[in-house]
Amino acid sequence: ANDAMSDIGRVIQGVSNQLAVQLSPILEGVADMFTSAASETNGLEDVISSLVDNGVSGIGTILDVIKSVAEQTNLLH
């Protein structure tokens, strides 16, 4: 069983290495896009801030709707 597990581990490592080699150009392109986006958007701070603000606002709207529905159906007293 130990030999079989070692064989499986070597196969998985080989597949992992091949994937890394084949995906390398794509990963480099993605890394370049992230770097470019970060430099163009104040280190992505503006994007992240906007996402958080919109997320908090969206959650607030959902909670307001739930509260309104609950009040109209007398679920809240």
Salt bridges, closest charged atoms under 4 A:
ASP7 OD1 - ARG10 NH2 2.27
GLU71 OE2 - LYS67 NZ 3.75
